[in-house]
Amino acid sequence: MHDRTKPGGGLLPRAGAGRRRALGAIGRGPALPRRGFAVAMAGMGAAACLAAFPAGPTTPDSIRAPAAVPDSVRGRITAPGFVPVGAAAPSPTAPVLDREFADPDVVEVGGVFHAYATNVAGRNVQHATSTDLVHWTVDEKDVLPVPGDWVRPEPPHDVWAPEVFDNGDGFTLQYTARDRVGGRQCIGAALASSPDGPFRPAGDGALVCPTEAGGAIDASSYTENGTRHLLWKSDGNCCRLDTWLHIQPVSWDGTRVTGEPVRLLRQDRVWEGGLVEAPTLVKRDGRYVLLYSAGDYRTADYATGWAIADTLTGPYVKGDEPLLTTTSFSGMIGGPGGQDVVTGPGGRDRILFHGRGADPSRRALYVADLGFADGRPVVRGSKTLHEAELARVHRANIREAKDAWGDRAVGHIDEPDSFVEFRVYAASSGPHTLTVRYGNGSLDEAGAPAAATHGLTVNGAAAGVVDYPYTGWDAWQPREVPVELREGWNTLRLSKGDRYAELDAVQVA
């Protein structure tokens, strides 16, 4: 379901079972002793990568995101004369096509983006067009009117997860349907002279149909050095088998396999819910980035993960936590997955995916800016967290802290020049939300609970004051404030203000 005909598309893991070392945030804090800080958090994401601001080489550390932040914890910025600059990008939490449009695949042809999606209302494959990836026109006809003689004929044919690409002489559609002989879902191919279709089946049988492994679904194409590769999932969850993502060489038109499949990665994380699927491969910053979906697509637990490798066939190392989740979007998008990556207007990478919004009965189409921080994906609007103890800490102390993420926090931010500084990667410029997880046990002169503050600077410029209501020590609460970020790397500094507050972590989305 993912067009990889653009330059440098791709990502894959190499054959091999078992857990691999996880990757997370970019950057490490000062050389201080630290305990393991793994936190079992359900549903997390990576919208703007928060990382420590180190001097010298960096080493990956784990990223984790906390639970959704309710409106009641939104803070304020008190900054006389501070006016954010730059226009806001379209909200990534609002659908660009508010109808059932699951498992989107997008290909650009002559300045027009063609999107294809899973069957609906009697159409085997949906089709829509746009010139900006935001405003879409739906084609009401079926671009795959006949799925092929190999497909079980009962309507609606169970046609899923289309993948379309320009093959040089026309266009190829790869799709998932149920094989009439073996009864498993398998991948077929069809051809057309135009991206508008109609696509006609190529050959008499399925392209990939490993019945003994549970079948094959979720085709995706990636090209490199003149060779086209097919990525696909073995559908083992149908029959209590592992689900593997594979890569396999195919003919340039994608209608014939030309070599054996290689296993890339399988389900091995709790959040993956027993299966991985929907591979998308791109190459950015010299590294292969494999995006994939996992979990039960019918639920809010469905999510999008990522893994990176230095070579096409791996080994791939999974991110510590998923990229897109219901929680990382603060509940605004449920079960984000079925993703595709496309180079949009202006040459910017965009990620398109389905999710459940105001109407949870349907999977609508969403689009968000996508960046890569040293090869790691960063999606605007999806939260990423980094603990304060891994940031640049000046004239403050890192301590063991009850109920803190990672079991540690930064306290004694008490001196006039005390600060904690984070390095933040934003997929695009504009307004973002900073969430600070803090503890405040300050008392006023009369011994009553009192509010505290930290000064905030963004990229060296004063950006106001973050106020912290009283919580008590080790009673961590989130506080949200708006920040204006530029595309790429930014620095956020929280410094000594009124009274005393400790820092557990921050997020940016």
C-alpha angles and dihedrals in degrees: 000000000000129000112222099173091108117095113278100008116155159076137186146159126229128245115282138102131232136053121315128202108278126235126213138149123014116245138022132238128236120315098272129141111263138180123228106282104194110149121194100226122165117226115007137163148192115237104144112008111235115204140165118265103238133173112238130000120002131224124202117256130186121280120208132171126209131223123296116286115234122223090252092073097053110127133198139242115228105197120142109212095010111129120174114234131210132051121277116250118233108285111265088209094064117079118243090205110030101199137078103299108146130178095015123204121187132197126177118223121177095335094314121108114217116201124194128191146180121289121289137167095002096312113120094207126017122218133195134166137213140167096208106027089244107072114051137190114205120222106219095202126087110252090198102044094165117034096195141272091272092063120095103253102222111114136281084029092218092253110177145173106009123206119196129184140164107256096188096254096051136311135309126211118197115190144168121245138153116271112233094214105044097024093227127121110259139173123257135180133224135180136218137172092227135037086237090066149177091205117203123203116261112222131349100278145037121292095224122012115155097175093178090059093049097268131282132276143164105047118203130176130222127174130199134161093356095308126112118215129197118216117200144158126240103229095225095145086077089072111019095273130126118272113230131188110221139191121210133173116243138177117281091259090049095234099111133042113232101185145013123289120253121211114237110176141333138201112293106140128087093230090056090073096220100306146061125201146145101063120201120184128198134159118224133162089004094301133103113241118198117196119191141167126235142184133032109331090206093066141058088251091076108112146165122247136184142210134183137210140177094225133042096252096038147181087243120205116207123226114254091247136008125284100225126026139152088255095048087059091048090246093300092115120035122210099353111200149108087087132186131186123218135169103245135196112316092023094281120146113241130187119215121194142153126251143157116260133164089336104050092188092077137050107230128194120261132181130197139172113266127204135174121224105198087332096314117119120247120188121196112237096023114104125243125187135205125182119242093232089067094051128087103287119194125185092346135096134246111218142174105266131193114238092001118137105258089016092266139085140177117256139162092059082159110124124089090248098040116126146152115218128196130194110223131192118207123194090215139000124265141067118346135172121247115201116195119196104208144161123218123186097161122146127200126231090279092052095253124136110272139190122251135199143206126206114239127211126180118201090343096308124111110256103177138266127303112217122211121199116216115280105156123247117303090011097116120202134172124243121192126208133165120251133182113227134184123226111275126009123008135171123226118192127191112193140180114297134154116342119330137313132164127218126226102168147324135222134198126202 
